[in-house]
């Protein structure tokens, strides 16, 4: 019984004096990191879509121009 009381008392004292002086700063940093992470994800998705479109255009040009479609033309279209 006495051990339980002491453990409970220690727990309550810890809770009472548990002060997080950096809580707001930490929450702000976490929110900022989350925003940056979302922006990076969106940027990656956008780059992926652009790359897929470039590949599709390259395939369409190859189909349309066949023999005339040279690697130089491909590089020109992919760089735009």
N, C-alpha and C positions, 0 to 999 in steps of 0.2 A: 504493500500500500504506500509506504513512504517513498519508495523508488518511483512509483508512478506519479506521485505528487511532485517530486523533485523534477522529473522529466517534463511534466506538464508546466510547471513553473518556469523552467528554462525555455521551453517552447514559447510560452506567453511573453517572456521578457524579450526574446529574440524578435518576435512579431512587433512588440511595442517599440523597440528601438531600431527596427529595420528601416533605415532611411535611405532612399535612393536619390542622391543629390544630382545624379546625371541622367535621370529618367527622361526628361524632356529632350535633352540633347541626343540621347540614344534613339528615341522615337523619331526625331527629325532626321537623323542620319539613316535610319532604317527606311523611312519614307522616301528619302532622296535616292537611296540605293535601289529601291523598288521601282521608282520612276525611271531611273537610268537603265535598269534591267529591261523594263517594258519597251523603252525607246530602242534599245539595242535589238530586241526581238523583232520589233516592227521594222527596223532598218534591214535586218537579215531577211525577213519575209519579202520586203520590197526588192532587195537585190536578187533574191531567188526568182521572183516573178520576172524581173527584167532579163535575167540570164535565160530563163525558159523561153521568153518571147524572142530573144535573139536567136536561139537555136531553132525555133519554129520558122523564123524568117529565113534563116540560112537554108533550111530544108526546102522551103517553098521556092526560094530562088534557084536552088540546085535542080528542083523538079522542072521549073519553068525554063531555065536557060541551059540546062544539061552541059553540053560541051563548052559553051561559052563562059560558064561560071568558073572562074579561076580562084585560086587561093587569095589572090590580091583583092578580088571583089569581096570575098568572104571577110577578109580582115577589115575592109572599108566599112562594110555593113555592121560588123560586130563592134567596131570602135565608136560608132555613132550613138 
